């Protein structure tokens, strides 16, 4: 594991925790799901560019999908 991968894991975990807490308190399902996925998805994706693109898509998704 290199420094770039670790940095992406930490940043996605921070966003994931923030989205999870926000989604839980405000009863927003999209933010809650995005938060859970942002915390879990780095364990399953090995390619750094694919991981960054998936994390960016998950970070932006609560702003695009409004339920």
Backbone torsions as a table, in degrees:
resi	resn	phi	psi	omega
1	UNK	NA	130.0	179.0
2	UNK	-102.4	178.6	-175.0
3	UNK	-67.3	-34.0	-179.5
4	UNK	-65.2	-44.6	178.7
5	UNK	-62.8	-43.4	179.1
6	UNK	-63.5	-40.2	178.3
7	UNK	-63.9	-42.9	178.1
8	UNK	-64.0	-39.9	178.1
9	UNK	-62.0	-43.6	-178.6
10	UNK	-67.2	-43.6	-179.3
11	UNK	-66.8	-43.2	178.6
12	UNK	-66.7	-34.9	176.4
13	UNK	-66.6	-37.8	178.1
14	UNK	-66.7	-45.7	175.9
15	UNK	-63.7	-40.2	179.8
16	UNK	-62.3	-42.8	178.6
17	UNK	-66.0	-41.2	177.7
18	UNK	-63.3	-44.7	178.5
19	UNK	-66.7	-37.2	179.5
20	UNK	-63.6	-46.9	180.0
21	UNK	-65.1	-43.6	178.4
22	UNK	-62.3	-47.2	-179.1
23	UNK	-64.2	-35.1	179.8
24	UNK	-71.6	-43.2	-178.1
25	UNK	-72.9	-36.7	-177.0
26	UNK	-95.1	0.1	-178.7
27	UNK	58.1	46.3	177.3
28	UNK	-106.0	109.4	-175.3
29	UNK	-67.1	-36.3	-178.5
30	UNK	-68.0	-43.6	178.8
31	UNK	-67.0	-38.0	178.3
32	UNK	-64.1	-46.4	179.3
33	UNK	-65.8	-40.8	178.4
34	UNK	-64.3	-38.1	177.8
35	UNK	-64.6	-43.8	178.6
36	UNK	-64.5	-44.7	-179.8
37	UNK	-66.0	-36.9	178.2
38	UNK	-66.1	-29.4	177.9
39	UNK	-79.7	-28.3	-172.4
40	UNK	-99.5	-35.1	-170.3
41	UNK	-61.7	-31.0	179.3
42	UNK	-62.6	-21.2	178.6
43	UNK	-73.5	-20.0	-173.1
44	UNK	-107.1	-14.9	-178.0
45	UNK	-110.6	122.4	-178.2
46	UNK	-93.2	-30.7	-178.9
47	UNK	-74.1	123.9	-173.7
48	UNK	-66.6	-38.6	-178.7
49	UNK	-71.5	-36.8	175.2
50	UNK	-66.6	-39.6	178.4
51	UNK	-63.5	-43.7	179.1
52	UNK	-63.9	-42.7	-178.6
53	UNK	-67.9	-38.4	177.3
54	UNK	-66.8	-41.7	179.6
55	UNK	-65.2	-40.7	177.4
56	UNK	-63.9	-42.0	178.2
57	UNK	-62.7	-39.0	178.4
58	UNK	-71.4	-34.0	178.3
59	UNK	-68.0	-36.3	-177.7
60	UNK	-82.7	-24.1	-172.5
61	UNK	-57.3	-38.6	177.8
62	UNK	-64.7	-23.8	177.6
63	UNK	-80.3	-27.0	-179.1
64	UNK	-87.7	-45.1	-179.0
65	UNK	-93.6	109.6	180.0
66	UNK	-113.1	112.0	-179.0
67	UNK	-118.9	NA	NA
